[in-house]
Amino acid sequence: MKGLLLTGDYIPREGYVLSGRELDGDHRALNGNAIWKNTKLELRDDIPMPAVGPKDVLVKVKYCGVCGSDVHFFETDNDGYMLFPGHTKLPVVIGHEFSGEVVETGPEVKNVKVGDLVTVEEMLWCGECIPCRAGYLNQCRQLEELGFTLNGAFAEYVVAHSKYAWKLNDIAEMTGDLDRTFRTGALVEPSSVAYNGVISASGGILPGQSVAVFGTGPIGCAAIQILRAAGAARVIAFEMRPERRDLAQRSGATHIYDPAELSKQGMSPAQVVMDVTKGEGVAMAVEAAGATKATVPQIQQALGVGGKFVQIGMVAGATPLELLTFQTKRGSMYGAIGHSGHQNFPNVIQLMAAGLIDMTVAATGTWPLDRALQAIEETAERTGGKILVQAS
């Protein structure tokens, strides 16, 4: 079958000490930026069809969204290492934000059947390690990931254990449109990443509170919509790119600013937040830009008393943090990664089915599977929203 394959050379950086599962000798990287060099993406037509185990489902992929992680797989730093700083095992077919139709099930599968429309979690948590048993599925110590360590969905078919599959029936009933259901379904995963951060990990907000979102790509736009659905009275968005400021507006942001233009006027995002909130600051600030050296100093100043700082954007390297700010404001910081657990997937599906969030407004382009690499290159320009790859 066809699939977009990521390959690379396993060359740990000088001075990097392998740890944990990296020592198993199976060419696994917990920090891809420290190990994978000379990465290459190539559309292949000789990818083996996945085998279906007793509790697995085989999904015929309809749409798969391009994630910033996919872009970071083939972008490299000055030393030739891929930019993605997370969990990887190559070679692998990438792609993890997808929807499709179940075309085969293992004999022990009970929760879905052939013909069901589904989306699937990409984080395949074990359910047995201590973090999983404590409810921290996104911190699973035996984690495998579709599109990162196991073959993913920039392909014609993908297989996964049935416990990670979620039906899209309610969305289908709402839309009455098969194609729109599949397009919406491919947006559940990135929306659940945002939901995990602004609701599950941090505890959310109270209706009527003000929030700020830094970075209005697909994750930022999902955060905007979810926080509006949660009752945010004001959503103050900051974004450098005009196309993404438009996405923020369509997603429901009440105030939208370009930090570069603010700088020309002698203003800062933090000052704007204080002006808009009449000096109170925001109850929550979301970092979805992955540009923490620029955003975090502003977020610290923009937080109100008791405010929450939620870090969702991924960035390698250290970021200065002024801890005294959190002490004096009784602020909290929450790190959020992934989308699993806490009913994130089904809750997002229900929000979509109820019309309370509509992430299709952030889907700005569609490419066929044969041109998946071009879809990733377009996403790398970071000027638009979510690009979808149509596999069938």
N, C-alpha and C positions, 0 to 999 in steps of 0.2 A: 504494500500500500504506500501512498504518498505521505511524507512527513517532513517537517523542517528540523533537521538534525544539527545539534550543537556539538562541536568537537573542540578539543584543546589539548595542550601539553601540560602534564602534571609536573610542575617545576616549583616547589615551595620557594618563596623568597629567601634570600640569604638572611639568616638570623631568625626566621620564623620557626617556632617550635610546634610540631604536630601535637595534637592533644585529643583526648576523648576518642570518638569514633574514627578520627583521622588516622589513628594508629592501627586500625584493623587491616590495613593493606589492600583495601578495595577501591582506592583512588576516590575517596570521598573528601570533600572540603567543607568544613564548617564556615570558613571565610574564603569564598571564591576569589576575592581580590588578592589574597595572599598566596594562592596556589596555581590558578589556571592562567596559563600564558598562551599567546598565539591562538586565541579562540576563533572559530570560523562557523558560520551558519550556512547550511546548504540544503536546498530542497531535494529530497531523494525519493525515488519511486520503488526502492527495494527494502523498505522498512517491514520487518516481519509482522504479520497479523498477531495481535495480542492473544494469549491463551486465556480462556475463561475458567476460573477455579470454581469450586462448589458454592461459594458465597459471593461470587463476582457478577457484575453486569457488564455487558459489552454495549457501548454507546456509539451510535453513528453520529458523529459530530456535525452539528448544523452551523453554529457560529462559535468563534473563539476570539476574545478580545486581546489586544496587544497591551501588555502591562509595561510599566517603567522598568521592571526587572528584566523583561525580554530585551529591552533596549540596552540595559547595562551588561547583558551577556556578551554583546559583540563590540560595545564601546570599550576602549582600553586606555590605561593611563600611560604616562611617559615611559614606563618600564615594560610595556607590552602586556600587562596583566589586565584581565577583564575588570570592569568597574564594580560588578555586583559583589557585595560584601557578605553574601549569605551562603546558605546550605546548597551544595551542588554535587553532582556525581556525573561525570561525562564518560562516554557520549550519551546524549539524551535528546529525545524529541521534546522541544519546548512547547509552551502554551498551557495555561491553567484556568482561564476565565471562560467557561464554555457552557453550552447547552446542546442537547441532542435528543435522540430517540433511542430507547432501549430496544436492541435487536436480538439479544440473547441473554439468558440468565442461567446461573449455575443451579443445580438441583436443590440446593438448600436456601435459595433466596425466597423471602416471603414478603418483603415490603414494597417491591416494585415488580412489574411484569412487562413482557414484551409489548411494545407499542406505547408505553408511558413516555411522556415528555419530562425530561429531568435536567437539573444542573447538579454538579458534583463538587464537593469540597476538594481542594487540592492538597490540603494538609492531612495526610493519612496517619493520624495519631494511633498509638498502640492500645491505649486503654488499660495498660498493665503497669507502667512505670509509676513512680511516686507522684510526679507532677500530674499525670493523667488521672490517677486515683484521687488526687486532691482537687480535680476540676480544672486544672491548667492545661488544657489540651494543646494549646498553641506552643507550650513549652515542653512538649513530649520529648523524652530523651532517646526514643527509638524512632523518631519521626522520619517518614518518607514523604516525598512531595511530587505530585504529578507536574511534569514540566521542569523539574529541578533535579530530582534523583531518579525518577521513574518516567517512562515515556508519557508525554502529555498530549495536548489536544490540537496543536497545529498539525493535524493529521486527519485521515478519513475516519479512523476509529480509535477509541481509547477504552481501557478496561479499568475498573476499580471495584473494591469491595462494596457491596450494596449498602452498607451502613452509612456510607458517605454520600449517597444519592438522595436528592430531594425532588419531589414531584412539582411540576409547574401547573398542575390542574387549575388552581384558583386563578392564576394569571390568564390561562387560556379561556376560562369562563368569562373573565372581565373583558378581555380584548376581543374575543370572537374571531381572532385572526391568528392563524398558525405561525406565519412568519414573524409577526410582531411578538408573539409569545416567545419564540426562540431568541429573538434579538434581546428582549427583556431578560430572558433567562441567563444569557451570557453576561449580563451586568450584575447578577446577584452576588458573585464573588467579590468584586471590588467594592460594592455597596456594603457587603458584610464586613470587609476590612474596616471601613469607616464606622459602621455600627459597633463593631467590637471596641473601637477606641472611644467613641464619644458617649456610648451607653454602657456597654458591659464592663469594660476595664475601669472606667472613671466614675461610673455611677450616674452619668447624665447630668441634666440640669433641672431646675424648677421652671414650670411655665411662666413666662413673663420676663425671664432673665435675658441679658445681652451676651452675645458670644462673638468671637473673632476667629476667622479662618485665614490662615496664611498659606497661599497656594491654592489655585482653583482649577487644577487638572481634574480628572475623573474622581479621584479619592476626595479631594477638597469639595467638589460639587456634591458628592454623595453625603459628606458631612453636613454641608449647608442644608440639603433637603431633609435629612434625618433630624437635625436640630430644629428646623422649622416645624416639622411634624411633632416634635417633642414639646413645642410651645415657646420657642425662642421669640422674643418680641423684636429683637434686632439681631441681624447677622451682618457683621462688618467684615468685608472680604478685601484681601490685599493680593494683587496679582500684577506681574510685570507685563504680561502679554495681552494685547487687546482682544484677541480671539477668545482667550480664556476668561477675560473679564465679562465678555458677552455670555459665556457659559454660566458664570456666576449669577448674572442677572436672570437668566432663564431658569436657574436652579432655585431662585427665591431670596438671594442676598438682598438686604435692604439698603446697604451702603457699600459701595465698591470703589477702591482707590488703587492707583498705580504708585507704588513706592518711589519710583524714579521721578515722577512728576511732583510728588510731595517734597522730595529732596530739593528740587529746583526752587520750590516755594519756601524753603527753609523750614519745612515741617517734617515730622516723622510719623510712622504708623501709630506709635504709642500716644503721641499728642492728639492725633485724630480720634483714637479710641476714647481718650479722656474728654475731648470736646463733645463727641456724640453721646457719651454716657453721662455728661455733666459732672465729670470728675469722679465717678464711681468706679470706673474700670469694668472689665468683663468678668462674668462668672466662669467662663471657659474660653481658652485660646487653643486652637488646634493648629499644629504644625504639620502641614501636608505638602510642603514644598521641597523638603529634603535639602534645605539651604540654611541650616541651623546657625551658622556663624553670623548671618544677616538677620535671621528672624528671632532667635532666642533673646537677644538683648531687648528687642522691642516687646516681645511677649512678656518678659519679666516686668517691664514698666507698665504694660497695659492691663495686667491682672488686677481685679478688685480684691478686696478683703475676702478671704476664703476661696479665692479663685483657683481653678484647675487648669493646669497646662498638660495637654495631651500630645505626645509625640507619636506621629504615625509615619511621616516621611522618613525614608531610610537614607543614611549618609555615613560614609566611612570616616574615621578620624575623630578627634576630640573636639568638643565644643565648650567654650568657657561658660560657667554657670555661676551666678551671684547668689549664693545660698542665703545671704542675709535678707534678700528680697522675699524669699519664701517664708523666712522666719517672721519678719515684721508683718507680712500680709496674711500669715497663717495659710499660705498657699500649699498646693499639692501638685506633684508632678506624676504623670502616669505614662509609662511606656506601653505601647500597644503594637503587637505584630500578629498577623494572621487573622483568621475569621471563624475558627471552629469553637464549638461549645456554646453554652449560654443561650441556646436557641437562636443564635445569630442568623443562620440561613433561613429557617422557617419564619422568623419574625420579619426579616427583610422581604421575603416572598409575600407575606401578608400585607405589608405596607404597600408593596407594588400592586397587589391585587385590589386593594382598597382605593388606589389612586392617590394615596398620600405622598408617595414619591414616584417620580417618573425619570429614571436615569437615561431613557432613550434621548432626552434632550442633550445629553453629553456625548452621544454617539454621532460623530461628524464625518464618518467615512466607512466604506465597505470595500474590501479587496477579496478576490478569489484566492483559494489556497495556493494556486500556482504562482501567485505574486505575494505570498506571505512575507518574503524578505523585504519587498518594497514597502509593505504596510508597516514593518518595523522601522525602516529608514524614515518614513514619513512621521511616525511617532517620535523619532529621535529629534525632529526639528522642534518639538514641544510648542507648537503654535496652535494646535487644535485640541479636540477632546479625545474620546475613546474611538480608536479605529478597530473595526471588527473584520475578522477574516471569515469568509463563508466557505465552509468545507464541502457542503452538499446542498 
